[in-house]
Amino acid sequence: MKILFKGFVCDGISEPSRQAVLIENDKIIAVEKDISGSSAADRTITVKNGIIAPGFIDCHGHSELSLLDAPDATSKRLQGFTTEIIGNCGLSAFPVTGCNRKHLSELYQNYHTALSWSTLPEYQQLLKERQAGLRVYSLCGHNTLRAAIAGYEKERLDVDEITAMKTLLQSSLDTGALGMSTGLLYVPGCFSDPAEIISLMQILAANDRVYATHLRSEGGELLESLTETFECAVEAGLKRVLISHFKTARPENWHKLDAALELINRYRHAGLDIHLDRYPYLESQTMLSVILPPPYDTMRDAAITAELKDESVRDHLTGILRAQKTPQDWQRLRLTGARNSEFLPFLGKHFHEIPGDPAENCIKILAADATCATISAAGMSESNLQRIMALDFCMCGSDGYALSLDSVHTNAHPRSFGSAAKFMRKLLDSNCQIGQAVRRMTALPAEFFRLPASGKLRPGNHADLTVFDPETIDSKADFTSVCRPADGILMTVVNGMVNG
C-alpha cells in the first residue's frame, strides 16, 4: 500500500520545508516537493499543523521484557519514539546460560514471560512473533555477559573466564549486537577492573562497535569515572563511547559539570567520538537496594531478600539506615516499586510521606522482594540539565520502558511516557531550530549507532515517521500519573504501519 504524507517535512538534516513523503509498505520511496497523490498513492494524509519527521530514536531504553509483555509499545509511540536501543546499563536479554538464567528470571518475574531463549537472534525471533510495535536494536550488557560465564558472586575472573567472555561477546556482535554496555554501579559489573573492561573494549574496537556506560559514579567520583572510561577506550583503540544518562548527581557535585565537560572535550578533540544521552528529568530511578551499606551493596537483589529473612539482619540494617539517612534524604527519595500490598498505595510518594519509620519501611520492602523494589531520587540540577541538553552531541535516551496505557507496571518513572516530547519541548524553548532539534532525535543517534536505513527521510529508508506539533509537543506525565500520553504527537508510523 502506498501512503502519501503532505505538509512541512523535516528530513532529519534540514530545516522544515513544504514537501511530500511517499511510502510503500515498509519503505520510503520518494521525498519530493510535489508528488501527485491521486496517481501515486492509495491514501493521502495532509498534515496542516505539524511537522513530518523521521521516527524518533530512543537511544537508551530498557524494554527488553516489557516489550514482550506490552508489544504495542504504547508509551513509546505516544511520545514519538519508533525505534529503541535496548541492552543498556550492563543489562541485556542475552546471552542467557545456566549461570545467569535463574537470576534473570527472578529479575523479570513481573513480566510473565519465561526466559526461553539464550541468544540475541532467539530473542529477536520472539519479538517478531509478538509483533512488537517498535524497531528494536540491542547492545550486549556486560553484567549479563559476565554472569553468563561466572555468575554474580565472583569478583575476579581468571584468564579462561575472560577469554570465554570475549568469545561470547564476539558471537553477540556477529549476530547483531550494536556494541556493549556496562553498568559499573551494579553487580557483577562493579567487580570489574579496568583490565577486564579494556579486554572487552578491544573486541568492540576490532569490530568498530559502540561502548555505552553507566559510570561507576555519577556524583562523588564522576571525574574519576569519566577518566577511567576514556583512558580505557584509548588504550583499547576504541573510537565510539556513549556516556549513559550523563548527569552530576547530588547538589554537592553540581559544580563538577565544568570540569566534566572540559574532560569530555579534551578527549573528543584527541579523536575519541564521545556522545551523551540524557532524559529531561531531574529525578533518577534505580533499585532500592543501592541505599544499603557494604557488603549488601554488592549482593544480588534476590540474595538480599534471602538475607533479610533473618530478623537480626533486618534490625541491624534498619539501625544503619536510621543513622545514615537524614530527614532530607527521605524527602528526596521516592518509592516507585514494591511487592508489598501495604505499600502499593504509596507508589510515587516520598518516603517521608509514607506512614511509619522510613528506614524500617525500606527494609520491609526489600525483605518482601528486592528484585521489584525501586526508588527515584531527586538530586539533579535544572541549569546543568539545560547545559547538557544544549550540547550538539547529546541525544535523547528515556531510560524507560515500553508500557501499555493500562500497564500493571505502574512503578515506572514518567520518562517512560514523556521523555521524547519533553526533550523536544526543552530544545525548542531554548531557541534550538526545529531542524536541529529533529536531528538530535533522529539522524544523530542513527549515525552514531550506524543504524541501517534509519534517522533520515530518504528513499530506500525504513518507513518510520513521527508527526508532531512543535507548538504543543510536551509531556505532563508525573509520578502520580505515569501513564499519561504526551501532547503534540499527532501520529507515528513504524515500518509503514500508521498509528494515530
SEKOL-506494 format. One record per residue (C-alpha): residue number from 1; residue in three letters; x, y, z. Coordinates in nm, 2 decimals. Last residue first. Layout:
! SEKOL-506494
<node NUM ALA <X Y Z>>;
...
! end
This chain:
! SEKOL-506494
<node 500 GLY <-0.28 0.79 1.54>>;
<node 499 ASN <-0.07 0.49 1.44>>;
<node 498 VAL <0.02 0.42 1.08>>;
<node 497 MET <0.21 0.10 0.99>>;
<node 496 GLY <0.48 0.15 0.73>>;
<node 495 ASN <0.75 0.00 0.94>>;
<node 494 VAL <0.65 0.22 1.23>>;
<node 493 VAL <0.45 0.53 1.16>>;
<node 492 THR <0.37 0.77 1.44>>;
<node 491 MET <0.10 1.03 1.45>>;
<node 490 LEU <-0.01 1.36 1.60>>;
<node 489 ILE <0.23 1.38 1.89>>;
<node 488 GLY <0.16 1.72 2.04>>;
<node 487 ASP <0.09 1.62 2.40>>;
<node 486 ALA <0.24 1.31 2.56>>;
<node 485 PRO <0.02 1.03 2.68>>;
<node 484 ARG <-0.03 0.99 3.06>>;
<node 483 CYS <0.07 0.66 3.21>>;
<node 482 VAL <0.28 0.80 3.49>>;
<node 481 SER <0.01 1.00 3.67>>;
<node 480 THR <0.13 1.01 4.03>>;
<node 479 PHE <0.50 1.02 3.93>>;
<node 478 ASP <0.44 1.27 3.66>>;
<node 477 ALA <0.32 1.27 3.29>>;
<node 476 LYS <0.26 1.63 3.17>>;
<node 475 SER <0.46 1.58 2.85>>;
<node 474 ASP <0.53 1.83 2.57>>;
<node 473 ILE <0.46 1.90 2.20>>;
<node 472 THR <0.22 2.19 2.17>>;
<node 471 GLU <0.37 2.44 1.93>>;
<node 470 PRO <0.60 2.20 1.76>>;
<node 469 ASP <0.31 1.98 1.65>>;
<node 468 PHE <0.43 1.63 1.58>>;
<node 467 VAL <0.44 1.37 1.30>>;
<node 466 THR <0.68 1.09 1.36>>;
<node 465 LEU <0.79 0.86 1.08>>;
<node 464 ASP <0.93 0.52 1.02>>;
<node 463 ALA <0.91 0.39 0.66>>;
<node 462 HIS <1.26 0.25 0.67>>;
<node 461 ASN <1.50 0.41 0.42>>;
<node 460 GLY <1.50 0.34 0.05>>;
<node 459 PRO <1.42 0.70 -0.05>>;
<node 458 ARG <1.54 0.93 0.23>>;
<node 457 LEU <1.37 1.07 0.53>>;
<node 456 LYS <1.65 1.04 0.78>>;
<node 455 GLY <1.71 0.86 1.11>>;
<node 454 SER <1.71 0.50 0.98>>;
<node 453 ALA <1.82 0.30 0.68>>;
<node 452 PRO <2.08 0.09 0.88>>;
<node 451 LEU <2.16 0.21 1.23>>;
<node 450 ARG <2.51 0.33 1.25>>;
<node 449 PHE <2.50 0.37 1.63>>;
<node 448 PHE <2.63 0.73 1.60>>;
<node 447 GLU <2.46 0.80 1.26>>;
<node 446 ALA <2.12 0.68 1.37>>;
<node 445 PRO <2.16 0.86 1.70>>;
<node 444 LEU <2.23 1.19 1.52>>;
<node 443 ALA <1.98 1.14 1.24>>;
<node 442 THR <1.68 1.11 1.46>>;
<node 441 MET <1.62 1.29 1.80>>;
<node 440 ARG <1.91 1.53 1.77>>;
<node 439 ARG <1.83 1.59 1.41>>;
<node 438 VAL <1.47 1.69 1.50>>;
<node 437 ALA <1.60 1.95 1.74>>;
<node 436 GLN <1.84 2.08 1.47>>;
<node 435 GLY <1.56 2.11 1.21>>;
<node 434 ILE <1.33 2.28 1.46>>;
<node 433 GLN <1.59 2.54 1.55>>;
<node 432 CYS <1.70 2.54 1.91>>;
<node 431 ASN <1.57 2.85 2.08>>;
<node 430 SER <1.59 2.70 2.43>>;
<node 429 ASP <1.21 2.65 2.43>>;
<node 428 LEU <1.26 2.43 2.12>>;
<node 427 LEU <1.51 2.21 2.30>>;
<node 426 LYS <1.31 2.19 2.62>>;
<node 425 ARG <1.00 2.09 2.42>>;
<node 424 MET <1.19 1.83 2.22>>;
<node 423 PHE <1.32 1.66 2.54>>;
<node 422 LYS <0.97 1.68 2.70>>;
<node 421 ALA <0.81 1.51 2.40>>;
<node 420 ALA <1.09 1.24 2.38>>;
<node 419 SER <1.09 1.17 2.76>>;
<node 418 GLY <0.72 1.16 2.83>>;
<node 417 PHE <0.58 0.81 2.87>>;
<node 416 SER <0.86 0.61 3.01>>;
<node 415 ARG <1.02 0.93 3.15>>;
<node 414 PRO <0.72 0.94 3.39>>;
<node 413 HIS <0.92 0.68 3.60>>;
<node 412 ALA <0.75 0.35 3.62>>;
<node 411 ASN <0.62 0.15 3.92>>;
<node 410 THR <0.29 0.14 3.74>>;
<node 409 HIS <0.38 -0.19 3.58>>;
<node 408 VAL <0.02 -0.31 3.56>>;
<node 407 SER <0.00 -0.12 3.23>>;
<node 406 ASP <-0.33 0.03 3.13>>;
<node 405 LEU <-0.18 0.27 2.89>>;
<node 404 SER <0.06 0.00 2.77>>;
<node 403 LEU <0.43 0.01 2.85>>;
<node 402 ALA <0.76 0.02 2.66>>;
<node 401 TYR <1.01 0.10 2.93>>;
<node 400 GLY <1.24 0.39 3.04>>;
<node 399 ASP <1.60 0.52 3.04>>;
<node 398 SER <1.44 0.78 2.80>>;
<node 397 GLY <1.75 0.85 2.60>>;
<node 396 CYS <1.76 1.17 2.40>>;
<node 395 MET <2.09 1.26 2.24>>;
<node 394 CYS <2.37 1.50 2.34>>;
<node 393 PHE <2.64 1.56 2.08>>;
<node 392 ASP <2.51 1.91 1.99>>;
<node 391 LEU <2.54 2.01 2.36>>;
<node 390 ALA <2.24 2.22 2.47>>;
<node 389 MET <2.10 1.92 2.66>>;
<node 388 ILE <2.40 1.92 2.89>>;
<node 387 ARG <2.36 2.29 2.96>>;
<node 386 GLN <1.99 2.26 3.02>>;
<node 385 LEU <2.04 1.97 3.26>>;
<node 384 ASN <2.31 2.16 3.44>>;
<node 383 SER <2.07 2.45 3.49>>;
<node 382 GLU <1.80 2.21 3.62>>;
<node 381 SER <2.03 2.05 3.87>>;
<node 380 MET <2.00 1.69 3.97>>;
<node 379 GLY <1.93 1.53 4.31>>;
<node 378 ALA <1.59 1.39 4.33>>;
<node 377 ALA <1.60 1.01 4.37>>;
<node 376 SER <1.36 0.76 4.23>>;
<node 375 ILE <1.32 0.42 4.40>>;
<node 374 THR <1.27 0.06 4.31>>;
<node 373 ALA <1.18 -0.26 4.48>>;
<node 372 CYS <1.08 -0.54 4.24>>;
<node 371 THR <1.40 -0.75 4.28>>;
<node 370 ALA <1.42 -0.67 4.65>>;
<node 369 ASP <1.11 -0.88 4.72>>;
<node 368 ALA <0.94 -0.88 5.06>>;
<node 367 ALA <1.26 -0.82 5.26>>;
<node 366 LEU <1.34 -0.52 5.04>>;
<node 365 ILE <1.00 -0.36 5.11>>;
<node 364 LYS <1.02 -0.43 5.49>>;
<node 363 ILE <1.38 -0.30 5.50>>;
<node 362 CYS <1.28 0.03 5.33>>;
<node 361 ASN <0.98 0.06 5.56>>;
<node 360 GLU <1.20 0.03 5.87>>;
<node 359 ALA <1.43 0.31 5.74>>;
<node 358 PRO <1.13 0.53 5.66>>;
<node 357 ASP <0.96 0.48 6.00>>;
<node 356 GLY <0.59 0.47 5.97>>;
<node 355 PRO <0.33 0.62 5.74>>;
<node 354 ILE <0.46 0.71 5.39>>;
<node 353 GLU <0.51 1.08 5.32>>;
<node 352 HIS <0.87 1.08 5.45>>;
<node 351 PHE <0.94 0.81 5.19>>;
<node 350 HIS <0.84 1.03 4.90>>;
<node 349 LYS <0.53 0.92 4.72>>;
<node 348 GLY <0.51 0.77 4.36>>;
<node 347 LEU <0.39 0.44 4.49>>;
<node 346 PHE <0.22 0.49 4.82>>;
<node 345 PRO <-0.10 0.29 4.76>>;
<node 344 LEU <0.13 -0.01 4.67>>;
<node 343 PHE <0.30 0.00 5.02>>;
<node 342 GLU <0.06 -0.23 5.21>>;
<node 341 SER <0.05 -0.47 4.91>>;
<node 340 ASN <0.42 -0.55 4.95>>;
<node 339 ARG <0.59 -0.61 4.61>>;
<node 338 ALA <0.73 -0.26 4.58>>;
<node 337 GLY <0.82 -0.01 4.31>>;
<node 336 THR <0.84 0.37 4.27>>;
<node 335 LEU <0.91 0.49 4.63>>;
<node 334 ARG <1.06 0.84 4.63>>;
<node 333 LEU <1.38 0.95 4.79>>;
<node 332 ARG <1.43 1.33 4.82>>;
<node 331 GLN <1.24 1.38 5.14>>;
<node 330 TRP <1.39 1.07 5.30>>;
<node 329 ASP <1.74 1.21 5.23>>;
<node 328 GLN <1.64 1.55 5.38>>;
<node 327 PRO <1.53 1.37 5.71>>;
<node 326 THR <1.89 1.24 5.72>>;
<node 325 LYS <2.00 0.88 5.63>>;
<node 324 GLN <2.30 0.72 5.79>>;
<node 323 ALA <2.19 0.65 6.14>>;
<node 322 ARG <1.84 0.53 6.06>>;
<node 321 LEU <1.98 0.33 5.76>>;
<node 320 ILE <2.23 0.16 5.99>>;
<node 319 GLY <1.96 0.08 6.25>>;
<node 318 THR <1.73 -0.07 5.99>>;
<node 317 LEU <2.02 -0.28 5.86>>;
<node 316 HIS <2.08 -0.44 6.20>>;
<node 315 ASP <1.71 -0.49 6.27>>;
<node 314 ARG <1.66 -0.67 5.94>>;
<node 313 VAL <1.98 -0.88 5.99>>;
<node 312 SER <1.85 -0.98 6.34>>;
<node 311 GLU <1.52 -1.08 6.19>>;
<node 310 ASP <1.67 -1.32 5.94>>;
<node 309 LYS <1.45 -1.34 5.63>>;
<node 308 LEU <1.65 -1.03 5.53>>;
<node 307 GLU <1.93 -1.25 5.40>>;
<node 306 ALA <1.70 -1.41 5.14>>;
<node 305 THR <1.58 -1.07 5.02>>;
<node 304 ILE <1.94 -0.96 4.98>>;
<node 303 ALA <2.02 -1.27 4.78>>;
<node 302 ALA <1.74 -1.20 4.54>>;
<node 301 ASP <1.87 -0.84 4.50>>;
<node 300 ARG <2.21 -0.97 4.41>>;
<node 299 MET <2.48 -0.86 4.65>>;
<node 298 THR <2.75 -0.59 4.60>>;
<node 297 ASP <2.57 -0.31 4.80>>;
<node 296 TYR <2.48 -0.57 5.07>>;
<node 295 PRO <2.85 -0.59 5.18>>;
<node 294 PRO <2.85 -0.30 5.23>>;
<node 293 PRO <2.58 -0.04 5.31>>;
<node 292 LEU <2.23 -0.04 5.16>>;
<node 291 ILE <2.10 0.25 4.95>>;
<node 290 VAL <2.15 0.07 4.63>>;
<node 289 SER <1.89 -0.19 4.73>>;
<node 288 LEU <1.61 0.04 4.63>>;
<node 287 MET <1.69 -0.03 4.26>>;
<node 286 THR <1.72 0.27 4.03>>;
<node 285 GLN <1.54 0.58 3.92>>;
<node 284 SER <1.67 0.93 3.86>>;
<node 283 GLU <1.49 1.25 3.93>>;
<node 282 LEU <1.57 1.58 3.75>>;
<node 281 TYR <1.40 1.50 3.42>>;
<node 280 PRO <1.48 1.56 3.05>>;
<node 279 TYR <1.64 1.21 2.98>>;
<node 278 ARG <2.00 1.22 2.87>>;
<node 277 ASP <2.24 1.05 2.62>>;
<node 276 LEU <2.60 1.16 2.57>>;
<node 275 HIS <2.84 1.12 2.28>>;
<node 274 ILE <3.21 1.07 2.27>>;
<node 273 ASP <3.40 1.00 1.94>>;
<node 272 LEU <3.75 0.99 2.07>>;
<node 271 GLY <3.98 1.18 1.84>>;
<node 270 ALA <4.20 1.40 2.07>>;
<node 269 HIS <3.95 1.68 2.04>>;
<node 268 ARG <3.68 1.45 2.18>>;
<node 267 TYR <3.92 1.35 2.47>>;
<node 266 ARG <3.97 1.72 2.57>>;
<node 265 ASN <3.60 1.79 2.51>>;
<node 264 ILE <3.50 1.52 2.76>>;
<node 263 LEU <3.75 1.64 3.02>>;
<node 262 GLU <3.64 2.00 2.98>>;
<node 261 LEU <3.27 1.89 3.01>>;
<node 260 ALA <3.35 1.71 3.33>>;
<node 259 ALA <3.54 2.00 3.48>>;
<node 258 ASP <3.26 2.24 3.40>>;
<node 257 LEU <3.00 2.00 3.53>>;
<node 256 LYS <3.17 1.94 3.87>>;
<node 255 HIS <2.98 2.23 4.04>>;
<node 254 TRP <2.67 2.01 4.06>>;
<node 253 ASN <2.86 1.76 4.28>>;
<node 252 GLU <2.74 1.88 4.63>>;
<node 251 PRO <2.39 1.91 4.49>>;
<node 250 ARG <2.35 1.54 4.42>>;
<node 249 ALA <2.42 1.37 4.08>>;
<node 248 THR <2.60 1.55 3.81>>;
<node 247 LYS <2.45 1.39 3.50>>;
<node 246 PHE <2.50 1.19 3.18>>;
<node 245 HIS <2.22 0.94 3.13>>;
<node 244 SER <2.46 0.70 2.96>>;
<node 243 ILE <2.80 0.82 2.85>>;
<node 242 LEU <2.84 0.68 2.49>>;
<node 241 VAL <3.19 0.59 2.35>>;
<node 240 ARG <3.29 0.54 1.99>>;
<node 239 LYS <3.65 0.50 1.89>>;
<node 238 LEU <3.81 0.21 2.07>>;
<node 237 GLY <4.19 0.16 2.04>>;
<node 236 ALA <4.19 -0.04 2.37>>;
<node 235 GLU <4.42 0.20 2.54>>;
<node 234 VAL <4.22 0.50 2.43>>;
<node 233 ALA <3.89 0.34 2.55>>;
<node 232 CYS <4.04 0.25 2.89>>;
<node 231 GLU <4.17 0.61 2.92>>;
<node 230 PHE <3.82 0.74 2.84>>;
<node 229 THR <3.63 0.52 3.08>>;
<node 228 GLU <3.88 0.57 3.37>>;
<node 227 THR <3.87 0.95 3.32>>;
<node 226 LEU <3.49 0.96 3.32>>;
<node 225 SER <3.49 0.75 3.64>>;
<node 224 GLU <3.75 0.98 3.81>>;
<node 223 LEU <3.55 1.29 3.71>>;
<node 222 LEU <3.23 1.15 3.85>>;
<node 221 GLU <3.37 1.02 4.18>>;
<node 220 GLY <3.12 1.19 4.41>>;
<node 219 GLY <2.84 1.21 4.16>>;
<node 218 GLU <2.78 0.99 3.86>>;
<node 217 SER <2.99 0.71 3.98>>;
<node 216 ARG <3.09 0.38 3.83>>;
<node 215 LEU <2.96 0.51 3.50>>;
<node 214 HIS <2.66 0.37 3.32>>;
<node 213 THR <2.85 0.30 3.00>>;
<node 212 ALA <2.80 0.27 2.63>>;
<node 211 TYR <3.08 0.12 2.41>>;
<node 210 VAL <2.99 0.12 2.04>>;
<node 209 ARG <3.12 -0.10 1.77>>;
<node 208 ASP <3.41 -0.09 1.52>>;
<node 207 ASN <3.45 -0.47 1.52>>;
<node 206 ALA <3.82 -0.47 1.63>>;
<node 205 ALA <3.73 -0.18 1.87>>;
<node 204 LEU <3.45 -0.37 2.02>>;
<node 203 ILE <3.67 -0.67 2.08>>;
<node 202 GLN <3.94 -0.44 2.23>>;
<node 201 MET <3.67 -0.29 2.45>>;
<node 200 LEU <3.63 -0.64 2.61>>;
<node 199 SER <4.00 -0.66 2.71>>;
<node 198 ILE <3.99 -0.30 2.82>>;
<node 197 ILE <3.69 -0.37 3.06>>;
<node 196 GLU <3.87 -0.66 3.22>>;
<node 195 ALA <4.20 -0.46 3.26>>;
<node 194 PRO <4.00 -0.16 3.41>>;
<node 193 ASP <3.87 -0.38 3.70>>;
<node 192 SER <3.53 -0.54 3.71>>;
<node 191 PHE <3.37 -0.61 4.05>>;
<node 190 CYS <3.11 -0.34 4.00>>;
<node 189 GLY <3.00 -0.52 3.68>>;
<node 188 PRO <2.86 -0.80 3.89>>;
<node 187 VAL <2.66 -0.65 4.05>>;
<node 186 TYR <2.57 -0.29 3.97>>;
<node 185 LEU <2.74 0.05 3.97>>;
<node 184 LEU <2.95 -0.04 3.67>>;
<node 183 GLY <2.65 -0.09 3.45>>;
<node 182 THR <2.83 -0.15 3.12>>;
<node 181 SER <2.70 -0.15 2.76>>;
<node 180 MET <2.84 -0.34 2.46>>;
<node 179 GLY <2.81 -0.30 2.09>>;
<node 178 LEU <2.54 -0.29 1.82>>;
<node 177 ALA <2.45 -0.66 1.88>>;
<node 176 GLY <2.35 -0.83 1.55>>;
<node 175 THR <2.46 -1.19 1.54>>;
<node 174 ASP <2.83 -1.13 1.49>>;
<node 173 LEU <2.83 -0.88 1.78>>;
<node 172 SER <2.68 -1.14 2.01>>;
<node 171 SER <2.93 -1.41 1.90>>;
<node 170 GLN <3.21 -1.16 1.96>>;
<node 169 LEU <3.08 -1.10 2.31>>;
<node 168 LEU <3.07 -1.48 2.38>>;
<node 167 THR <3.43 -1.52 2.27>>;
<node 166 LYS <3.54 -1.22 2.48>>;
<node 165 MET <3.36 -1.36 2.78>>;
<node 164 ALA <3.51 -1.70 2.73>>;
<node 163 THR <3.86 -1.54 2.72>>;
<node 162 ILE <3.79 -1.35 3.04>>;
<node 161 GLU <3.68 -1.68 3.20>>;
<node 160 ASP <3.99 -1.86 3.08>>;
<node 159 VAL <4.22 -1.58 3.22>>;
<node 158 ASP <4.07 -1.58 3.56>>;
<node 157 LEU <3.78 -1.36 3.68>>;
<node 156 ARG <3.79 -1.16 4.00>>;
<node 155 GLU <3.47 -1.08 4.19>>;
<node 154 LYS <3.27 -1.40 4.17>>;
<node 153 GLU <2.92 -1.36 4.31>>;
<node 152 TYR <2.70 -1.30 4.01>>;
<node 151 GLY <2.76 -1.59 3.78>>;
<node 150 ALA <3.09 -1.67 3.60>>;
<node 149 ILE <3.02 -1.70 3.23>>;
<node 148 ALA <2.67 -1.59 3.18>>;
<node 147 ALA <2.72 -1.35 3.47>>;
<node 146 ARG <2.99 -1.16 3.28>>;
<node 145 LEU <2.77 -1.13 2.97>>;
<node 144 THR <2.46 -1.02 3.17>>;
<node 143 ASN <2.67 -0.76 3.36>>;
<node 142 HIS <2.83 -0.65 3.03>>;
<node 141 GLY <2.50 -0.60 2.85>>;
<node 140 CYS <2.52 -0.67 2.48>>;
<node 139 LEU <2.36 -0.37 2.30>>;
<node 138 SER <2.03 -0.41 2.13>>;
<node 137 TYR <1.83 -0.29 1.83>>;
<node 136 VAL <1.45 -0.26 1.82>>;
<node 135 ARG <1.20 -0.12 1.57>>;
<node 134 LEU <0.89 -0.07 1.77>>;
<node 133 GLY <0.54 -0.22 1.77>>;
<node 132 ALA <0.65 -0.57 1.86>>;
<node 131 GLN <0.46 -0.83 1.66>>;
<node 130 ARG <0.48 -1.09 1.94>>;
<node 129 GLU <0.63 -1.34 1.69>>;
<node 128 LYS <0.89 -1.08 1.58>>;
<node 127 LEU <0.99 -1.01 1.94>>;
<node 126 LEU <1.03 -1.38 1.99>>;
<node 125 GLN <1.25 -1.40 1.69>>;
<node 124 GLN <1.46 -1.12 1.83>>;
<node 123 TYR <1.52 -1.32 2.15>>;
<node 122 GLU <1.63 -1.62 1.95>>;
<node 121 PRO <1.86 -1.40 1.74>>;
<node 120 LEU <2.01 -1.24 2.05>>;
<node 119 THR <2.09 -1.57 2.22>>;
<node 118 SER <1.96 -1.79 2.50>>;
<node 117 TRP <1.59 -1.80 2.47>>;
<node 116 SER <1.31 -1.95 2.69>>;
<node 115 LEU <1.32 -1.68 2.95>>;
<node 114 ALA <0.96 -1.73 3.06>>;
<node 113 THR <0.74 -1.42 3.00>>;
<node 112 HIS <0.51 -1.31 3.29>>;
<node 111 TYR <0.66 -0.96 3.30>>;
<node 110 ASN <0.68 -0.93 3.68>>;
<node 109 GLN <0.93 -1.21 3.70>>;
<node 108 TYR <1.20 -1.02 3.51>>;
<node 107 LEU <1.46 -1.01 3.79>>;
<node 106 GLU <1.38 -1.35 3.91>>;
<node 105 SER <1.41 -1.50 3.56>>;
<node 104 LEU <1.73 -1.31 3.51>>;
<node 103 HIS <1.87 -1.46 3.84>>;
<node 102 LYS <1.78 -1.81 3.73>>;
<node 101 ARG <1.91 -1.78 3.38>>;
<node 100 ASN <2.25 -1.64 3.49>>;
<node 99 CYS <2.49 -1.93 3.52>>;
<node 98 GLY <2.28 -2.18 3.32>>;
<node 97 THR <2.32 -1.96 3.02>>;
<node 96 VAL <2.15 -1.65 2.88>>;
<node 95 PRO <2.33 -1.41 2.64>>;
<node 94 PHE <2.11 -1.22 2.62>>;
<node 93 ALA <1.82 -1.00 2.73>>;
<node 92 SER <2.06 -0.72 2.82>>;
<node 91 LEU <2.17 -0.55 3.14>>;
<node 90 GLY <2.50 -0.36 3.15>>;
<node 89 CYS <2.34 -0.02 3.18>>;
<node 88 ASN <2.17 -0.06 2.84>>;
<node 87 GLY <2.05 -0.36 2.64>>;
<node 86 ILE <1.79 -0.17 2.45>>;
<node 85 ILE <1.82 0.08 2.16>>;
<node 84 GLU <1.46 0.19 2.07>>;
<node 83 THR <1.30 0.29 1.74>>;
<node 82 THR <0.96 0.45 1.67>>;
<node 81 PHE <0.96 0.70 1.95>>;
<node 80 GLY <0.71 0.98 1.92>>;
<node 79 GLN <0.57 1.02 2.27>>;
<node 78 LEU <0.26 0.81 2.20>>;
<node 77 ARG <0.49 0.55 2.03>>;
<node 76 LYS <0.70 0.48 2.33>>;
<node 75 SER <0.42 0.45 2.59>>;
<node 74 THR <0.21 0.25 2.35>>;
<node 73 ALA <0.47 -0.02 2.29>>;
<node 72 ASP <0.20 -0.24 2.13>>;
<node 71 PRO <0.42 -0.54 2.23>>;
<node 70 ALA <0.32 -0.50 2.60>>;
<node 69 ASP <0.46 -0.81 2.78>>;
<node 68 LEU <0.73 -0.88 2.52>>;
<node 67 LEU <0.81 -0.51 2.51>>;
<node 66 SER <0.83 -0.51 2.89>>;
<node 65 LEU <1.09 -0.78 2.87>>;
<node 64 GLU <1.38 -0.60 2.68>>;
<node 63 SER <1.22 -0.25 2.72>>;
<node 62 HIS <1.51 -0.09 2.90>>;
<node 61 GLY <1.58 0.22 2.68>>;
<node 60 HIS <1.87 0.44 2.58>>;
<node 59 CYS <1.90 0.57 2.23>>;
<node 58 ASP <1.53 0.63 2.19>>;
<node 57 ILE <1.50 0.71 1.82>>;
<node 56 PHE <1.23 0.95 1.69>>;
<node 55 GLY <1.07 0.85 1.37>>;
<node 54 PRO <1.18 1.07 1.08>>;
<node 53 ALA <0.99 1.39 1.07>>;
<node 52 ILE <0.66 1.53 0.93>>;
<node 51 ILE <0.60 1.86 1.12>>;
<node 50 GLY <0.26 1.97 1.23>>;
<node 49 ASN <-0.04 2.20 1.18>>;
<node 48 LYS <-0.18 2.11 0.84>>;
<node 47 VAL <-0.06 1.75 0.78>>;
<node 46 THR <-0.23 1.60 0.47>>;
<node 45 ILE <-0.25 1.22 0.47>>;
<node 44 THR <-0.31 1.07 0.12>>;
<node 43 ARG <-0.41 0.71 0.07>>;
<node 42 ASP <-0.36 0.47 -0.23>>;
<node 41 ALA <-0.08 0.69 -0.35>>;
<node 40 ALA <0.10 0.79 -0.67>>;
<node 39 SER <-0.18 0.89 -0.91>>;
<node 38 SER <-0.41 1.08 -0.69>>;
<node 37 GLY <-0.13 1.20 -0.46>>;
<node 36 SER <0.08 1.36 -0.73>>;
<node 35 ILE <0.41 1.41 -0.56>>;
<node 34 ASP <0.53 1.77 -0.53>>;
<node 33 LYS <0.83 1.89 -0.34>>;
<node 32 GLU <0.98 1.55 -0.33>>;
<node 31 VAL <1.06 1.27 -0.09>>;
<node 30 ALA <1.01 0.93 -0.26>>;
<node 29 ILE <1.01 0.55 -0.20>>;
<node 28 ILE <1.02 0.54 0.18>>;
<node 27 LYS <1.00 0.17 0.27>>;
<node 26 ASP <0.78 -0.06 0.48>>;
<node 25 ASN <0.47 -0.08 0.26>>;
<node 24 GLU <0.51 0.19 0.01>>;
<node 23 ILE <0.59 0.53 0.14>>;
<node 22 LEU <0.56 0.87 -0.03>>;
<node 21 VAL <0.68 1.18 0.15>>;
<node 20 ALA <0.56 1.52 0.04>>;
<node 19 GLN <0.73 1.86 0.07>>;
<node 18 ARG <0.68 2.21 0.23>>;
<node 17 SER <1.01 2.29 0.41>>;
<node 16 PRO <1.13 2.22 0.76>>;
<node 15 GLU <1.50 2.28 0.84>>;
<node 14 SER <1.75 2.03 0.71>>;
<node 13 ILE <1.91 1.72 0.85>>;
<node 12 GLY <1.65 1.48 0.99>>;
<node 11 ASP <1.41 1.52 0.69>>;
<node 10 CYS <1.19 1.79 0.84>>;
<node 9 VAL <0.88 1.80 0.62>>;
<node 8 PHE <0.61 2.06 0.63>>;
<node 7 GLY <0.30 1.91 0.47>>;
<node 6 LYS <0.19 1.61 0.26>>;
<node 5 PHE <0.22 1.24 0.36>>;
<node 4 LEU <0.14 1.00 0.08>>;
<node 3 ILE <0.06 0.63 0.15>>;
<node 2 LYS <0.12 0.35 -0.09>>;
<node 1 MET <0.00 0.00 0.00>>;
! end
